[in-house]
Structures are given as structure tokens and as C-alpha cells.
Amino acid sequence: MDVFDRCRSEVITGQFLDVSVQARGIADVDAIAIHDAAGTLTLRRAHDGWTIVQREGFPADFAKVKAFVVQALELRIGQVEPITAGDRARLALLPPGKGQGAGTLVEFEAAGGKPLGAMIVGAKYFKRQPADPATTPADGRFVMVPGDPGTAYVVADPLEQATSASAAWIDATGFALGKI
């Protein structure tokens, strides 16, 4: 039986984000910081939308930001496993900057820098072993809450947007070219 066949039907409440965020969703989130081996990317709410701090306030794609926050709010756990330090490295659940086996730390903040939640996004999860895991879309991801290093979660979302690559977040609306 597959992990996601046994997946709970209810949405995780308060597992990765503060329970109070559930009621208002993206309205409570003022900043998202994503730390991985490539660097750090901070998305911050501005008066006219979302911006990328490391790109001098260049506009971020609101639809992508909203979709990512909704994904984090609605993550479904397929499996919960106790893990050791060796497992954390194998599942890429070590904090960024810890070398081989480091994952991606995603932090959500409210106005004033109040932490709303955090998670380390680790290795891709596949129902069947693919020929090329690097290019094959995942069926889910291994995730860990930084305050609970002894527990890993397999979530039913590949969390592809969990990256510090600014190109994945830029609002390309202004780049649309017409016929010349």
C-alpha cells in the first residue's frame, strides 16, 4: 500500500504554520525567507504587492507567493517517521549550511518579524524509483520542523517552489513582449 493511499484526509492544522494563520491565510504572512545551499531569498509584503528583498525590491509574482503559502497551510501528511542524525542527512533534512544532506529552510513571519512557522524541506519522495530523480517530478517531499529534529514527515506535495532562485519568484508581467 502506498504512503499517500493511507494519507489522512484532514489538513494539517498548525503543524508547519501557527494555527492562527489558518483563519486568515496569506493575510497574516508578511515575509517568507528561504535558505538553501545556493543562498537566501526573502519575499516581503510591500504596499503594492510582494517584493524580492535581495533584488532591491523587484516585484515577486503574487500568484506564486499565494500558492506557496496555501501549500504550506494545507500540507497533508502521508507518513510520520522517527529519525536519527544519520537519517536527517540521508533525507536532506539538515539545516542549510551544514554541508552534504542540507535541506531548504523556509520561514514564515508576520508583521514586526513575529515567527509564524518554519520547516526544512528535504529530499523528494517518489512512489516508484525514477530513472533520473533530479529531473523527475516528485510525488511528495520529506519535511521536518526545526524544533523537532527527531521526526520526519512525508508530505503529499513536491513543494517545487521552495527555492532561493529569484527567477522562480519574479513577476514576469512586465516582461511580456508583443509582436515587433
C-alpha positions as CSV (number, residue, x, y, z in Angstrom):
1,M,0.0,0.0,0.0
2,D,1.4,3.4,-1.0
3,V,2.1,6.1,1.6
4,F,-0.4,8.5,0.1
5,D,-3.1,5.9,-0.1
6,R,-3.1,5.9,3.7
7,C,-2.8,9.8,3.8
8,R,-5.1,11.5,6.3
9,S,-7.9,13.3,4.7
10,E,-7.8,16.2,7.1
11,V,-5.5,19.2,6.5
12,I,-2.6,19.6,9.0
13,T,-3.6,22.3,11.4
14,G,-0.7,24.2,13.0
15,Q,2.0,21.6,12.1
16,F,4.2,23.9,10.0
17,L,2.5,27.3,10.4
18,D,0.9,28.9,13.5
19,V,-2.7,27.8,14.0
20,S,-3.8,31.4,14.0
21,V,-2.7,31.7,10.3
22,Q,-5.3,29.1,9.3
23,A,-8.2,31.6,9.7
24,R,-6.7,34.4,7.6
25,G,-4.2,32.6,5.3
26,I,-1.8,34.8,3.4
27,A,-3.1,38.0,5.0
28,D,-1.2,37.1,8.2
29,V,2.1,36.4,6.4
30,D,4.3,39.4,5.9
31,A,7.6,37.7,4.9
32,I,8.9,34.4,3.7
33,A,12.6,33.6,4.0
34,I,14.0,30.7,2.0
35,H,17.5,29.5,2.8
36,D,19.3,26.8,0.8
37,A,22.7,25.8,-0.4
38,A,22.5,28.5,-3.1
39,G,21.8,31.3,-0.7
40,T,18.9,33.2,0.8
41,L,15.8,34.7,-0.7
42,T,13.4,36.9,1.2
43,L,9.9,37.7,-0.1
44,R,8.4,40.7,1.7
45,R,4.9,42.2,1.5
46,A,5.1,45.8,0.3
47,H,2.4,48.5,0.0
48,D,1.6,47.4,-3.6
49,G,2.3,43.6,-3.5
50,W,5.2,41.3,-2.8
51,T,8.9,42.0,-3.5
52,I,12.2,40.2,-3.5
53,V,14.4,41.8,-0.9
54,Q,17.7,40.5,-2.4
55,R,16.7,42.1,-5.8
56,E,16.3,45.6,-4.5
57,G,12.5,45.3,-4.1
58,F,11.9,43.8,-7.6
59,P,8.2,42.6,-7.8
60,A,7.5,39.0,-6.9
61,D,4.7,37.1,-8.6
62,F,1.8,37.4,-6.2
63,A,0.1,34.2,-7.6
64,K,3.3,32.2,-6.8
65,V,3.6,33.6,-3.3
66,K,-0.1,33.0,-2.6
67,A,0.1,29.4,-3.9
68,F,3.1,28.7,-1.8
69,V,1.5,29.9,1.4
70,V,-1.6,28.0,0.6
71,Q,0.5,24.8,0.0
72,A,2.2,25.3,3.4
73,L,-1.2,25.8,5.1
74,E,-2.7,22.8,3.5
75,L,0.2,20.3,3.6
76,R,-1.1,16.7,4.0
77,I,1.0,14.3,5.9
78,G,1.3,10.9,4.3
79,Q,3.6,9.4,6.9
80,V,5.3,10.3,10.1
81,E,8.7,8.7,11.0
82,P,11.1,8.9,13.9
83,I,14.6,9.8,12.5
84,T,18.2,9.9,13.7
85,A,21.0,12.3,12.8
86,G,22.1,9.9,10.0
87,D,18.6,9.8,8.6
88,R,18.4,13.6,8.6
89,A,21.5,13.8,6.3
90,R,20.2,11.0,4.0
91,L,16.8,12.7,3.7
92,A,18.4,16.2,3.2
93,L,16.8,17.5,6.4
94,L,19.9,19.1,7.9
95,P,19.8,22.9,8.2
96,P,21.2,24.9,5.3
97,G,25.0,25.4,5.5
98,K,25.6,22.0,7.2
99,G,27.1,20.5,4.0
100,Q,26.1,17.3,2.4
101,G,22.5,16.4,3.3
102,A,21.4,20.0,3.9
103,G,17.8,20.9,3.0
104,T,15.9,24.1,2.4
105,L,14.8,26.1,5.4
106,V,11.5,28.0,4.9
107,E,10.5,30.6,7.5
108,F,7.2,32.5,7.6
109,E,6.9,35.8,9.5
110,A,4.1,38.1,10.5
111,A,4.4,41.9,10.6
112,G,7.1,43.0,13.0
113,G,9.1,39.8,12.4
114,K,6.9,37.6,14.6
115,P,7.6,34.0,13.6
116,L,4.6,32.1,12.2
117,G,6.3,28.8,11.4
118,A,9.2,27.1,9.8
119,M,10.0,23.9,8.0
120,I,13.0,22.2,6.5
121,V,12.1,20.9,3.0
122,G,14.3,17.8,2.2
123,A,14.7,15.2,-0.4
124,K,12.0,14.4,-3.0
125,Y,9.7,11.4,-2.3
126,F,8.8,9.1,-5.1
127,K,6.2,6.3,-5.2
128,R,8.4,4.4,-7.6
129,Q,12.2,4.9,-8.1
130,P,12.6,7.0,-11.2
131,A,15.5,6.7,-13.7
132,D,16.6,10.3,-13.1
133,P,15.4,11.6,-9.7
134,A,16.9,15.1,-10.4
135,T,14.6,15.8,-13.4
136,T,11.6,13.7,-12.5
137,P,8.7,15.5,-10.8
138,A,8.3,14.2,-7.2
139,D,5.2,12.7,-5.6
140,G,6.0,14.5,-2.3
141,R,8.8,15.7,-0.1
142,F,10.4,14.8,3.2
143,V,9.8,17.7,5.7
144,M,10.9,18.4,9.2
145,V,10.0,21.0,11.8
146,P,13.3,22.6,13.0
147,G,12.2,22.4,16.6
148,D,11.6,18.6,16.3
149,P,14.7,17.0,14.7
150,G,13.6,13.5,15.7
151,T,10.5,13.4,13.4
152,A,10.3,13.5,9.6
153,Y,7.1,13.9,7.7
154,V,6.4,12.7,4.1
155,V,4.0,15.3,2.7
156,A,1.9,14.9,-0.4
157,D,3.2,18.0,-2.2
158,P,6.5,18.3,-4.0
159,L,7.0,21.9,-2.8
160,E,8.8,22.8,-6.1
161,Q,8.6,26.5,-5.2
162,A,10.8,26.0,-2.1
163,T,13.9,27.5,-3.7
164,S,16.1,30.6,-3.2
165,A,16.3,31.1,-7.0
166,S,14.9,34.5,-7.6
167,A,13.9,33.6,-11.2
168,A,11.3,31.2,-9.7
169,W,9.6,34.1,-7.9
170,I,9.9,37.1,-10.3
171,D,6.8,38.7,-11.6
172,A,7.3,38.4,-15.3
173,T,4.2,40.5,-16.2
174,G,6.4,43.5,-17.2
175,F,8.5,41.3,-19.5
176,A,5.7,40.3,-21.9
177,L,6.7,41.4,-25.4
178,G,4.3,42.0,-28.2
179,K,4.9,41.4,-31.9
180,I,7.6,43.6,-33.3
